[in-house]
Amino acid sequence: MADDNLKRIAEELRIVEEFGDLPDDELRWLANHVTEKTYNPGDCISKEGDPANDFIILVDGLLQYRRDSDNQDNRVWDMEPG
């Protein structure tokens, strides 16, 4: 991973409260091991019953968790950056 990109990711992670106090070397390690993904509005990133293989850190936008039941789309929770 390019140094500039690694630094940018580390800076974005630093604003997350849970990572804010990590020593620089641990934050760089974490930044080096993340996979950035970008989604478009309305994209489905996971469905009920899918294995929980990922840990999501939202740095921009809004993530909405919705549960489909009886053909109704019910919002359960929203996630904002940080």
C-alpha positions in Angstrom: 0.0 0.0 0.0 1.4 3.4 -1.0 2.6 5.5 1.9 0.3 8.4 1.1 -2.7 6.1 1.0 -1.6 4.4 4.3 -1.3 7.8 6.0 -4.7 8.9 4.8 -6.4 5.7 6.0 -4.6 6.0 9.4 -5.8 9.6 9.7 -9.4 8.5 8.9 -9.2 5.7 11.5 -7.8 8.1 14.2 -11.1 10.0 14.2 -13.0 6.8 15.3 -13.2 7.0 19.1 -12.3 3.4 19.6 -9.0 3.9 17.6 -8.2 7.4 18.7 -5.8 6.4 21.5 -3.9 3.6 19.6 -0.2 4.1 19.4 1.0 5.2 15.9 2.6 1.8 15.1 -0.7 -0.1 15.9 -2.8 2.4 13.9 -0.4 2.0 10.9 -0.7 -1.8 11.3 -4.5 -1.5 11.2 -4.5 0.9 8.3 -2.2 -1.6 6.4 -4.7 -4.4 6.9 -8.0 -2.8 6.0 -9.8 -3.2 2.7 -11.5 -0.1 1.5 -14.8 -0.5 -0.2 -17.1 2.1 -1.8 -20.8 1.6 -2.3 -23.5 3.5 -4.1 -26.7 4.7 -2.5 -29.1 1.8 -2.3 -26.5 -0.9 -2.6 -27.1 -4.0 -0.5 -23.8 -4.9 1.3 -25.2 -7.8 3.3 -28.3 -9.9 3.7 -29.8 -11.5 6.8 -28.3 -14.9 7.2 -25.0 -13.9 5.6 -21.9 -14.9 7.6 -20.4 -12.0 9.6 -17.0 -12.1 8.1 -16.3 -8.3 7.9 -15.9 -5.5 10.4 -17.3 -2.2 9.0 -15.7 1.2 9.8 -17.8 3.8 8.1 -15.8 7.0 7.3 -18.3 8.7 5.0 -22.0 8.5 4.3 -24.8 6.7 6.0 -25.3 3.0 6.4 -28.9 1.8 7.1 -29.7 -1.7 8.3 -33.1 -2.8 7.1 -35.0 -6.0 7.7 -37.3 -7.4 5.1 -40.5 -8.9 6.5 -43.8 -9.6 4.7 -42.6 -7.5 1.7 -42.1 -4.5 4.0 -38.8 -2.7 4.3 -38.2 -1.9 8.0 -35.3 0.2 9.1 -33.7 -1.2 12.2 -30.8 1.2 12.7 -28.6 3.8 11.0 -24.8 4.0 11.2 -23.0 7.3 10.7 -19.2 7.8 10.3 -17.0 7.2 13.3 
